[in-house]
Amino acid sequence: MRSLNITRTIGHLGKKPEIQTTPNGTSYTRFSVACNYRFRSNDELVEGVNWVSFIAWDKLAQTAVKYLDKGSLVCVQGRITTDSWIDKKSNNTQYRTQVVATDILFLDPKGDGLAPESVSEQAPAGEILDEDVPF
């Protein structure tokens, strides 16, 4: 049976993304997108914000850093991942769930015409895509 791990989030960036580099030289950026929500509870309107954490790699990261700013309205598509590691101080297992961004759609009105409308990350060479799996 095939599985599917795709999420799309529309919201505003919490802060300007900054480029970082892994020890082997791969560039990446982390950013969060705010998603507002509302619901009624006992005839009272309750509002809140969910923050969704993203990581973008290589060219997608460089484009995000170049064109996005705090408050930018975006639609980000990607796959949910959870990382785990042992905290050296407490010796406890720590977890982080985030979305690996594969596509960013810029939703802010085009002001200066410099930002592309959409940017996608291509699969790295050698990675097996769903289309390649025979079942």
C-alpha positions as CSV (number, residue, x, y, z in Angstrom):
1,M,0.0,0.0,0.0
2,R,1.3,3.4,-0.9
3,S,1.6,6.1,1.7
4,L,1.4,9.8,1.5
5,N,3.1,12.5,3.6
6,I,2.2,15.9,2.2
7,T,1.2,19.0,4.1
8,R,0.4,22.5,3.0
9,T,0.4,25.5,5.3
10,I,-0.7,29.0,4.5
11,G,0.3,31.8,6.9
12,H,2.8,34.5,7.8
13,L,6.4,34.1,8.6
14,G,7.4,34.8,12.2
15,K,10.8,36.2,11.4
16,K,13.2,36.6,8.4
17,P,14.8,33.3,7.5
18,E,18.6,33.2,7.8
19,I,20.9,30.9,5.9
20,Q,22.9,28.3,7.8
21,T,25.4,25.7,6.7
22,T,25.9,22.1,7.8
23,P,29.5,20.9,8.5
24,N,29.7,19.4,5.1
25,G,28.7,22.7,3.4
26,T,25.0,22.1,2.6
27,S,22.9,25.3,3.1
28,Y,19.6,25.3,4.9
29,T,17.2,27.6,6.7
30,R,14.6,27.2,9.4
31,F,11.5,29.3,9.6
32,S,8.1,29.2,11.3
33,V,4.7,30.1,9.8
34,A,1.8,31.4,11.9
35,C,-1.6,29.9,11.2
36,N,-4.5,31.7,13.0
37,Y,-7.6,29.8,14.0
38,R,-10.9,30.6,15.6
39,F,-13.7,28.6,17.2
40,R,-16.7,29.1,19.5
41,S,-16.7,27.9,23.0
42,N,-19.7,28.7,25.2
43,D,-20.9,31.4,22.8
44,E,-17.5,33.1,23.1
45,L,-15.1,33.4,20.1
46,V,-11.7,32.0,20.9
47,E,-8.7,32.9,18.7
48,G,-5.3,31.5,18.7
49,V,-2.2,30.8,16.6
50,N,-0.4,27.6,15.7
51,W,3.2,27.9,14.7
52,V,4.4,25.3,12.1
53,S,8.2,24.8,11.9
54,F,9.9,24.3,8.5
55,I,13.3,23.6,7.2
56,A,14.3,24.2,3.6
57,W,17.5,23.0,1.9
58,D,20.0,24.2,-0.7
59,K,18.5,26.4,-3.5
60,L,15.0,26.5,-1.9
61,A,16.7,27.8,1.3
62,Q,18.7,30.4,-0.5
63,T,15.6,31.6,-2.4
64,A,13.6,31.8,0.9
65,V,16.3,33.8,2.5
66,K,16.6,36.1,-0.5
67,Y,12.8,36.9,-0.9
68,L,11.0,36.2,2.4
69,D,10.8,38.6,5.4
70,K,9.1,38.7,8.7
71,G,5.3,38.8,8.0
72,S,5.6,37.4,4.4
73,L,2.4,35.5,3.4
74,V,3.3,32.1,2.0
75,C,2.0,28.7,1.1
76,V,4.6,26.1,2.0
77,Q,4.3,22.4,0.9
78,G,6.4,19.7,2.3
79,R,6.6,16.4,4.3
80,I,6.4,16.0,8.0
81,T,9.5,14.6,9.8
82,T,10.4,13.9,13.4
83,D,14.0,13.9,14.5
84,S,15.3,12.5,17.8
85,W,18.5,12.9,19.7
86,I,19.9,12.4,23.2
87,D,20.4,15.6,25.2
88,K,24.0,15.5,26.5
89,K,23.1,17.5,29.7
90,S,20.0,15.6,30.8
91,N,20.6,12.3,29.0
92,N,17.0,12.4,27.9
93,T,15.7,11.8,24.3
94,Q,14.6,15.0,22.7
95,Y,12.2,15.2,19.7
96,R,11.5,17.8,17.0
97,T,8.7,17.6,14.5
98,Q,9.1,19.9,11.5
99,V,8.1,20.1,7.8
100,V,10.8,19.6,5.2
101,A,9.8,22.3,2.6
102,T,9.6,21.1,-1.0
103,D,7.7,24.1,-2.5
104,I,7.1,27.7,-1.5
105,L,4.4,29.8,-3.1
106,F,4.8,33.6,-2.5
107,L,1.4,35.0,-1.7
108,D,2.3,38.7,-1.0
109,P,1.3,41.1,-3.8
110,K,4.2,41.6,-6.2
111,G,5.6,45.0,-5.2
112,D,8.9,45.2,-7.0
113,G,8.5,42.3,-9.3
114,L,11.7,40.6,-8.0
115,A,10.2,37.7,-6.0
116,P,9.2,34.6,-8.0
117,E,5.7,33.4,-7.6
118,S,6.7,29.9,-6.7
119,V,9.8,27.9,-6.0
120,S,10.1,24.1,-5.8
121,E,12.9,21.9,-4.6
122,Q,13.9,19.2,-7.1
123,A,14.7,15.7,-5.7
124,P,18.4,15.1,-5.2
125,A,20.1,12.7,-7.7
126,G,19.6,9.1,-6.6
127,E,16.6,9.7,-4.5
128,I,13.7,7.4,-5.3
129,L,10.5,9.2,-6.0
130,D,7.0,7.8,-5.5
131,E,6.5,7.6,-9.3
132,D,9.5,5.3,-9.4
133,V,8.1,2.7,-7.0
134,P,6.3,0.0,-8.9
135,F,3.7,-0.7,-6.1
